[in-house]
Amino acid sequence: MLNFLRNLDRRWIFLLMGLAVAVPLLMRFLPPNSATLMDRSVFDAIEDLPDGSRVLVSFDFDPGSQGELLPMAMAFARHCGYKRHKVYFMCLWPLGEPFIEDAMNLLDSEFEGLEYGTDYMSFGYKPGGEAVIKNIIVDWKQLFITDSRKQSLDSIPMTANIKSAKAMDLIVNVCAGDPGAKQWVQYAATPAGLAMVAGCTGVQAPLLYPYIPDPMAGLLAAIKGAAGYEQILIDRYPELGTSEMKNARFSTTAAFQRMGPQFVAHLLMLVLILLGNFIFLLDRKRGAS
């Protein structure tokens, strides 16, 4: 047996790793998970707002990062829907707009009575990065004349009497880089004194931790943070844990499910490392004797 393992063809290891990723993904395996205090802080920032509060949500990412960020983006939309918050969508990345449409379709299909223009709306994409943020903090309608559907902002109930982003009760940003959470902190949350939470990719999280807890109340870091946030949402709203919701197009356990392959693959890597070191030490001991 030891001789077989010692001379194991690496292609068997590649096959095992492929199965470790594919099988949990196909079976929708949910690994053990517990929410962190950071995840709870993000949840509380939205949950503690009075129902019907104004929330500005900016999806600053593209399809290249949707594996990490789309689950938390949809979880943010659901949470706002449950709280009946007025959600103002926008994005600083051109390919973020389709995700806004997905979030609005989710609100329309899962929450009875929510209507575009009254409960949620989209400004769409506007080029300019940080310059856009600086402008909407001063005067929204100087930069945005219409919404993403080419309707005048003066004709939309949610924006008719809004002068600037200072009227928001919370900023929610989901980002994969620049422009993103850092710019929202520097040019909106800090100068205007607005509350803010964010979600980001794993590599970006260390750059944003210094902004916690002020001005950012919390941060969802990559798929692990999204999974913790999903867990808190299911605990608070048990109907999200039904089979129908778990198997929906935008599953309520999407991040959980994406943690499954990582969990199993990491376990396999650990077993292979331990096994390799065991064989190495055994061979060295035999050689010494």
C-alpha positions in Angstrom: 0.0 0.0 0.0 2.8 2.4 0.9 4.6 1.6 -2.3 1.4 2.4 -4.2 1.0 5.7 -2.5 4.7 6.5 -2.9 4.5 6.1 -6.7 0.9 7.4 -7.1 0.4 9.0 -10.6 -0.4 12.7 -10.2 -3.3 12.3 -12.5 -5.2 10.4 -9.8 -4.7 13.4 -7.5 -6.1 15.7 -10.3 -9.1 13.4 -10.6 -9.7 13.4 -6.9 -9.5 17.2 -6.8 -11.9 17.4 -9.7 -14.4 15.2 -7.9 -13.9 17.1 -4.6 -15.1 20.2 -6.5 -17.7 18.8 -8.8 -19.6 16.4 -6.4 -20.4 19.0 -3.7 -21.4 21.5 -6.4 -23.8 19.1 -8.0 -25.2 17.9 -4.7 -25.6 21.4 -3.4 -23.6 20.4 -0.3 -23.8 22.9 2.6 -20.7 22.8 4.8 -20.6 23.7 8.5 -20.7 27.5 8.8 -21.2 30.1 11.5 -21.7 33.8 11.0 -19.0 36.2 12.3 -19.5 39.4 14.3 -18.6 41.3 11.1 -21.4 39.5 9.2 -23.8 40.4 12.1 -22.7 44.0 12.0 -23.7 44.2 8.3 -27.0 42.5 8.9 -27.8 44.8 11.9 -27.0 48.0 9.8 -29.9 47.1 7.5 -32.1 45.4 10.0 -32.1 48.2 12.6 -33.2 50.9 10.1 -36.8 51.8 10.3 -38.9 50.1 7.7 -39.1 52.1 4.5 -35.7 53.8 5.0 -33.7 55.0 1.9 -30.9 52.7 0.9 -28.4 53.5 -1.9 -27.0 50.2 -3.3 -24.1 50.3 -5.8 -23.0 47.2 -7.6 -19.5 47.9 -8.6 -18.4 44.6 -10.1 -18.5 42.7 -13.3 -19.1 39.0 -14.4 -15.4 38.2 -13.6 -16.2 38.6 -9.9 -19.8 37.4 -9.7 -18.9 34.1 -8.3 -17.8 35.8 -5.1 -20.1 38.8 -5.1 -23.4 38.0 -6.7 -24.7 35.9 -3.8 -24.2 38.8 -1.3 -25.6 41.3 -3.8 -28.8 39.3 -4.1 -28.9 38.8 -0.3 -28.7 42.6 0.2 -31.6 43.0 -2.2 -33.7 40.4 -0.3 -33.0 41.9 3.0 -34.0 45.4 1.8 -37.1 43.8 0.4 -38.1 42.2 3.7 -37.6 45.6 5.4 -39.6 47.4 2.7 -36.7 49.8 2.3 -36.7 52.2 -0.6 -33.8 50.9 -2.7 -31.9 53.2 -5.1 -29.6 51.1 -7.4 -26.7 52.3 -9.3 -23.2 51.2 -10.5 -19.9 52.7 -11.3 -18.8 49.7 -13.4 -20.5 49.4 -16.9 -21.1 45.6 -16.6 -22.7 46.0 -13.2 -26.0 47.1 -14.7 -27.3 43.5 -15.6 -26.9 42.6 -11.9 -29.1 45.5 -11.0 -31.8 44.2 -13.3 -31.4 40.8 -11.7 -31.9 42.4 -8.2 -34.9 44.3 -9.3 -36.5 41.2 -10.9 -35.9 39.4 -7.6 -37.7 42.2 -5.7 -40.5 42.2 -8.2 -41.0 38.4 -8.1 -40.5 37.6 -4.4 -42.1 40.5 -2.7 -45.7 41.2 -3.4 -46.7 44.8 -3.7 -43.3 46.3 -4.4 -43.3 48.5 -7.5 -40.6 50.2 -9.6 -40.4 53.9 -8.9 -42.2 53.6 -5.6 -40.2 50.9 -3.7 -37.1 50.5 -5.9 -35.5 52.2 -8.9 -32.2 52.3 -10.8 -30.0 55.1 -11.9 -28.0 52.6 -14.0 -24.4 53.1 -14.9 -22.7 56.5 -15.1 -19.0 56.8 -16.1 -16.6 58.9 -14.1 -15.8 56.8 -11.0 -15.2 59.0 -7.9 -16.4 62.1 -9.8 -19.9 60.6 -9.9 -19.8 60.1 -6.1 -18.7 63.6 -5.5 -21.5 65.0 -7.7 -24.4 63.0 -6.3 -23.4 64.1 -2.8 -23.9 67.7 -3.8 -26.7 67.5 -6.4 -28.1 64.2 -7.8 -30.1 65.7 -10.7 -27.1 67.7 -12.0 -25.6 64.5 -13.1 -28.6 62.1 -13.5 -31.4 63.6 -15.5 -33.2 60.3 -16.0 -33.2 56.8 -14.5 -31.9 53.7 -16.3 -35.3 53.4 -18.1 -35.0 57.0 -19.5 -37.8 58.3 -17.2 -37.4 61.8 -15.8 -36.3 61.7 -12.1 -39.0 64.4 -11.4 -41.7 61.9 -12.5 -40.5 59.1 -10.2 -42.0 59.2 -6.7 -38.7 58.0 -5.1 -36.6 60.7 -6.7 -39.0 63.6 -7.2 -38.1 65.3 -3.9 -34.5 64.0 -3.5 -31.8 66.6 -4.0 -28.7 64.6 -3.2 -27.3 61.3 -1.8 -27.2 63.0 1.6 -30.9 62.0 1.9 -29.9 58.3 2.1 -30.1 56.5 5.4 -27.5 53.9 4.4 -25.0 53.1 1.6 -24.5 49.5 0.5 -21.6 48.8 -1.8 -20.6 45.5 -3.5 -17.3 45.9 -5.2 -14.5 44.1 -6.9 -11.9 47.0 -7.1 -11.7 50.6 -8.0 -14.0 52.5 -8.1 -15.6 50.8 -5.2 -15.9 50.8 -1.4 -12.8 52.9 -0.9 -14.1 55.7 -3.0 -17.6 55.5 -1.4 -15.9 55.9 2.0 -13.7 58.7 0.9 -16.2 60.8 -1.1 -19.6 59.9 0.4 -19.7 58.2 3.8 -17.0 60.3 5.4 -17.7 63.9 4.2 -21.5 63.5 4.3 -21.6 61.5 7.5 -23.5 58.6 5.9 -23.7 55.1 7.4 -22.2 52.4 5.1 -21.7 48.7 4.8 -19.9 46.8 2.0 -19.1 43.5 0.5 -15.9 42.8 -1.5 -13.7 40.1 -3.0 -11.3 38.3 -0.7 -8.1 40.0 -2.0 -9.6 43.4 -1.4 -10.9 42.9 2.2 -7.5 43.7 4.0 -7.5 47.1 2.3 -10.9 48.0 3.7 -10.6 46.7 7.2 -9.1 50.0 8.4 -12.4 51.8 7.6 -14.3 49.6 10.2 -16.2 50.5 12.4 -16.2 54.1 11.2 -17.4 55.0 8.7 -18.2 51.4 7.6 -20.3 49.5 10.1 -19.3 46.2 8.6 -17.8 44.3 5.7 -18.7 41.0 4.0 -15.4 39.5 2.8 -15.8 37.2 -0.2 -17.9 34.1 -0.3 -17.3 33.3 3.4 -18.9 36.6 4.5 -21.8 36.1 2.0 -22.4 32.7 3.5 -22.5 34.0 7.0 -24.9 36.8 6.0 -27.2 34.2 4.3 -27.2 32.2 7.5 -28.3 35.2 9.6 -31.0 36.0 7.0 -32.4 32.4 7.2 -32.3 32.5 11.0 -34.3 35.8 11.0 -36.6 34.9 8.1 -37.1 31.1 8.2 -39.1 31.1 4.9 -35.8 31.7 3.1 -34.7 28.2 4.2 -37.3 26.3 2.3 -36.4 23.9 -0.6 -38.1 26.2 -3.0 -36.0 29.2 -2.0 -32.8 27.2 -1.9 -33.4 25.9 -5.4 -34.5 29.3 -6.8 -32.6 30.9 -9.6 -30.9 33.2 -7.1 -30.7 30.7 -4.3 -30.9 31.9 -0.7 -28.0 29.6 0.0 -25.9 30.4 -3.1 -22.8 31.4 -1.1 -23.3 28.4 1.2 -23.3 26.1 -1.8 -20.2 27.7 -3.2 -18.4 27.1 0.1 -19.0 23.4 -0.3 -16.4 22.7 -3.0 -13.9 24.8 -1.2 -14.5 23.0 2.1 -14.1 19.5 0.5 -11.2 20.5 -1.7 -9.3 22.0 1.3 -10.0 18.8 3.3 -8.6 16.7 0.5 -5.5 19.0 0.3 -4.9 18.6 4.0 -5.2 14.8 3.8 -2.8 14.6 0.9 -0.3 16.9 2.7 -0.5 14.8 5.9 -0.2 11.6 3.9 2.8 12.7 1.9 4.6 13.9 5.1 3.8 10.6 6.8 5.3 8.6 4.0 8.3 10.9 3.8 9.0 10.5 7.6 8.5 6.8 7.5 10.9 6.4 4.6 13.5 8.6 6.4 13.1 6.5 9.6 13.6 3.3 7.7 16.6 4.7 5.9 18.2 5.8 9.2 17.7 2.3 10.8 
